[in-house]
């Protein structure tokens, strides 16, 4: 039986040298990747002075709060429905009405009235059909009783130290003020669709935002979980940050509806604050 051949000193040196070379290449690649990430972040951060945050769905959660408000307002009267399904249908009908307004197929309505009209159109044939307008308007208050996502307050407080922050919303003045006050959200400025007399993603809304912020669009970072809203901001030459609210209704359905790159893609607002 032959003896096991020991590797020569030369082959050992070559082997260890290869390992050292591989380590060097590995760490060099990691450093280059890290450096490129820093450069990318610095490039995206350059000139940003204003952060414009969408509200419903982006900064605050709507589906569970609206469902809970419906359950609280209606169920004690002995009416029990699938409030999650009802809330989704309500939201979708409101969005359709906004599209009709944008196309001039319907006269201007503030968001409170849009939601109320959508509610009235949904209830025929349901137990709510017997309720008068006063009781239905109480139900309509559900859209002012939303809850912030867990990361919102912490991120805004940090970002306010460096940037001007704006809430930019399709809500009307009263809704936006109520949400901001009730949740104590520390935005520095509020821009509503009522003030703009236009709804996202209409071009007029973004022009109004640019005018109100007092800076050029390339200095504005528009933050939203809505791809269509971000597309409108991008077309208006703003920087964009897409926040992936995976728990938000419509996230998976609309994920591939608009194929567009964004300056930032984040999982929550704290992540955005850390990158900025």
C-alpha positions as CSV (number, residue, x, y, z in Angstrom):
1,X,0.0,0.0,0.0
2,X,1.5,3.3,-1.1
3,X,2.2,6.2,1.2
4,X,0.0,9.3,1.1
5,X,1.9,11.9,-0.8
6,X,2.4,15.1,1.1
7,X,1.8,18.3,-0.8
8,X,5.0,20.2,-1.6
9,X,5.9,23.4,0.1
10,X,5.3,25.2,-3.2
11,X,1.8,23.8,-3.5
12,X,1.1,24.8,0.1
13,X,2.2,28.3,-0.4
14,X,0.2,28.5,-3.6
15,X,-2.9,27.2,-1.7
16,X,-2.6,29.7,1.2
17,X,-1.8,32.4,-1.3
18,X,-5.0,31.6,-3.2
19,X,-7.0,31.7,0.0
20,X,-5.5,35.1,0.9
21,X,-6.3,36.3,-2.6
22,X,-9.9,35.1,-2.4
23,X,-10.3,36.9,1.0
24,X,-8.9,40.0,-0.4
25,X,-11.2,39.9,-3.4
26,X,-14.2,39.2,-1.2
27,X,-13.6,42.0,1.2
28,X,-12.7,44.4,-1.7
29,X,-16.0,43.5,-3.3
30,X,-17.9,44.1,-0.1
31,X,-16.1,47.4,0.4
32,X,-16.9,48.5,-3.1
33,X,-20.5,47.5,-2.8
34,X,-20.8,49.4,0.5
35,X,-19.1,52.4,-1.1
36,X,-21.5,52.3,-4.0
37,X,-24.4,52.2,-1.6
38,X,-23.1,55.3,0.2
39,X,-22.6,57.1,-3.1
40,X,-26.1,56.1,-4.3
41,X,-27.6,57.4,-1.0
42,X,-25.5,60.6,-1.1
43,X,-26.6,61.2,-4.8
44,X,-30.3,60.7,-3.9
45,X,-30.0,62.9,-0.8
46,X,-28.4,65.7,-2.7
47,X,-30.5,68.9,-2.7
48,X,-33.4,67.4,-0.9
49,X,-35.0,70.0,1.4
50,X,-38.6,69.0,1.6
51,X,-40.3,65.7,2.3
52,X,-43.9,65.4,1.1
53,X,-45.7,62.5,2.8
54,X,-48.9,61.0,1.5
55,X,-51.3,60.2,4.4
56,X,-53.9,57.5,4.0
57,X,-52.2,54.2,3.5
58,X,-48.7,55.7,3.6
59,X,-48.5,57.4,7.0
60,X,-51.6,56.0,8.6
61,X,-53.4,52.7,8.3
62,X,-57.0,52.8,7.0
63,X,-58.5,49.3,6.5
64,X,-58.5,48.0,10.1
65,X,-59.5,51.4,11.6
66,X,-62.4,51.9,9.2
67,X,-63.5,48.3,9.8
68,X,-63.4,48.8,13.6
69,X,-65.2,52.1,13.3
70,X,-68.0,50.5,11.3
71,X,-68.3,47.7,13.7
72,X,-68.4,50.1,16.7
73,X,-71.0,52.5,15.0
74,X,-73.3,49.9,13.5
75,X,-73.1,46.6,15.2
76,X,-74.7,47.8,18.5
77,X,-77.8,48.4,16.4
78,X,-78.0,44.7,15.6
79,X,-76.5,45.0,12.1
80,X,-73.7,42.6,11.4
81,X,-71.9,42.6,8.0
82,X,-68.5,41.7,6.7
83,X,-67.1,45.1,7.6
84,X,-63.7,44.4,6.0
85,X,-65.3,43.7,2.6
86,X,-67.6,46.7,3.1
87,X,-64.6,49.1,3.9
88,X,-62.8,47.9,0.8
89,X,-65.8,48.4,-1.4
90,X,-66.3,51.8,0.1
91,X,-62.7,52.8,-0.5
92,X,-62.8,51.6,-4.1
93,X,-66.1,53.5,-4.9
94,X,-64.6,56.7,-3.4
95,X,-61.6,56.2,-5.7
96,X,-63.9,55.8,-8.7
97,X,-65.7,59.1,-7.8
98,X,-62.3,60.9,-7.6
99,X,-61.6,59.6,-11.1
100,X,-64.9,61.0,-12.3
101,X,-64.1,64.4,-10.8
102,X,-60.7,64.4,-12.5
103,X,-62.3,63.6,-15.8
104,X,-64.8,66.5,-15.2
105,X,-67.6,64.0,-15.3
106,X,-68.7,65.2,-11.9
107,X,-68.5,68.5,-10.2
108,X,-65.9,69.1,-7.4
109,X,-66.6,67.5,-4.0
110,X,-64.4,67.6,-0.9
111,X,-63.2,64.2,0.3
112,X,-65.7,64.0,3.1
113,X,-68.6,64.4,0.6
114,X,-66.9,61.9,-1.8
115,X,-66.8,59.3,1.0
116,X,-70.4,60.1,2.0
117,X,-71.6,59.8,-1.6
118,X,-69.8,56.5,-2.0
119,X,-71.4,55.2,1.3
120,X,-74.9,56.2,0.1
121,X,-74.3,54.3,-3.2
122,X,-73.3,51.2,-1.4
123,X,-76.1,50.8,1.1
124,X,-79.2,50.2,-1.0
125,X,-80.5,46.7,-0.2
126,X,-78.5,46.6,3.1
127,X,-79.8,47.2,6.6
128,X,-78.1,50.6,6.5
129,X,-80.5,51.7,3.8
130,X,-83.1,52.5,6.5
131,X,-80.7,54.9,8.3
132,X,-81.2,58.7,7.9
133,X,-78.4,61.0,6.7
134,X,-77.5,62.1,10.3
135,X,-76.7,58.6,11.3
136,X,-74.9,57.9,8.1
137,X,-72.7,61.0,8.5
138,X,-71.7,59.6,11.9
139,X,-70.6,56.4,10.1
140,X,-68.7,58.6,7.6
141,X,-66.5,59.9,10.4
142,X,-64.7,56.6,10.2
143,X,-62.3,58.1,7.7
144,X,-61.1,60.7,10.2
145,X,-60.5,58.0,12.9
146,X,-57.5,56.3,11.4
147,X,-54.3,55.0,13.1
148,X,-50.7,55.7,12.4
149,X,-48.4,52.9,11.2
150,X,-46.0,52.0,14.1
151,X,-43.0,53.7,12.4
152,X,-44.6,57.0,11.5
153,X,-44.2,59.1,14.6
154,X,-40.6,58.1,15.3
155,X,-39.5,58.8,11.7
156,X,-41.3,62.1,11.4
157,X,-39.7,63.4,14.6
158,X,-36.2,62.5,13.3
159,X,-36.8,63.9,9.8
160,X,-38.1,67.2,11.2
161,X,-34.6,67.9,12.5
162,X,-33.2,68.2,9.0
163,X,-36.0,68.6,6.5
164,X,-39.3,70.5,6.1
165,X,-42.1,68.0,6.3
166,X,-45.5,68.3,4.5
167,X,-48.5,66.1,4.7
168,X,-49.9,65.9,1.1
169,X,-53.4,64.3,1.1
170,X,-56.6,63.8,-0.9
171,X,-58.3,64.5,2.4
172,X,-60.1,67.9,2.8
173,X,-59.0,70.5,5.3
174,X,-61.1,69.2,8.2
175,X,-60.3,65.5,7.7
176,X,-56.5,66.2,7.5
177,X,-56.6,68.5,10.5
178,X,-58.5,66.0,12.6
179,X,-56.2,63.1,11.7
180,X,-53.1,65.2,12.4
181,X,-54.5,66.5,15.7
182,X,-55.9,63.2,17.0
183,X,-52.8,61.2,16.2
184,X,-50.4,64.1,17.1
185,X,-48.5,63.6,13.9
186,X,-45.6,66.2,13.8
187,X,-45.9,67.3,10.2
188,X,-44.8,70.9,9.9
189,X,-47.3,71.8,7.1
190,X,-50.5,70.4,5.7
191,X,-51.5,70.4,2.0
192,X,-55.0,69.1,1.2
193,X,-56.8,68.4,-2.0
194,X,-59.3,71.0,-0.9
195,X,-56.6,73.7,-1.0
196,X,-55.2,72.4,-4.3
197,X,-58.7,71.9,-5.8
198,X,-57.3,68.8,-7.4
199,X,-56.8,65.2,-6.4
200,X,-53.7,63.0,-6.7
201,X,-52.5,61.9,-9.2
202,X,-53.7,65.0,-11.2
203,X,-50.9,67.2,-12.4
204,X,-52.5,70.2,-10.8
205,X,-52.1,68.7,-7.3
206,X,-48.3,68.4,-7.7
207,X,-48.0,71.9,-9.2
208,X,-49.8,73.2,-6.1
209,X,-47.4,71.2,-3.8
210,X,-44.4,72.7,-5.6
211,X,-45.8,76.2,-5.2
212,X,-46.6,75.7,-1.5
213,X,-43.2,74.3,-0.6
214,X,-41.4,77.2,-2.2
215,X,-38.6,75.1,-3.6
216,X,-37.9,73.6,-7.0
217,X,-39.3,70.1,-7.6
218,X,-35.9,68.4,-7.6
219,X,-35.6,69.4,-4.0
220,X,-38.8,67.6,-3.0
221,X,-38.9,63.9,-2.0
222,X,-42.4,62.6,-2.5
223,X,-43.1,59.6,-0.2
224,X,-46.0,57.3,-0.9
225,X,-47.2,53.7,-0.9
226,X,-49.3,54.5,-4.0
227,X,-47.5,53.8,-7.3
228,X,-49.9,56.0,-9.2
229,X,-49.3,58.9,-6.8
230,X,-45.5,58.4,-7.2
231,X,-45.8,58.4,-10.9
232,X,-47.5,61.7,-10.8
233,X,-44.7,63.1,-8.6
234,X,-42.0,61.7,-10.9
235,X,-43.7,63.3,-14.0
236,X,-43.5,66.6,-12.0
237,X,-39.8,66.2,-11.6
238,X,-39.9,65.4,-7.9
239,X,-37.7,62.7,-6.3
240,X,-39.7,59.7,-5.2
241,X,-39.6,57.2,-2.3
242,X,-41.8,54.1,-2.5
243,X,-42.7,52.6,0.9
244,X,-43.8,49.0,0.7
245,X,-46.8,48.8,3.0
246,X,-47.3,45.1,2.5
247,X,-50.2,45.1,5.0
248,X,-52.0,47.8,3.0
249,X,-54.9,46.7,0.9
250,X,-54.0,46.6,-2.8
251,X,-50.2,46.2,-2.3
252,X,-50.0,42.8,-4.0
253,X,-52.6,43.5,-6.6
254,X,-51.0,46.8,-7.8
255,X,-47.3,45.8,-7.3
256,X,-46.7,45.3,-11.0
257,X,-49.2,47.8,-12.3
258,X,-46.6,50.6,-12.8
259,X,-43.0,49.6,-13.7
260,X,-40.9,52.6,-12.6
261,X,-37.8,53.1,-10.6
262,X,-37.7,55.3,-7.5
263,X,-34.9,57.1,-5.7
264,X,-35.7,55.2,-2.6
265,X,-37.5,51.9,-1.9
266,X,-38.1,51.3,1.7
267,X,-40.1,49.0,4.0
268,X,-41.0,51.7,6.5
269,X,-40.4,55.3,7.3
270,X,-37.8,54.7,9.9
271,X,-35.7,53.0,7.2
272,X,-36.1,56.1,5.1
273,X,-35.0,58.3,8.0
274,X,-31.9,56.2,8.5
275,X,-31.0,56.3,4.8
276,X,-31.5,60.1,4.6
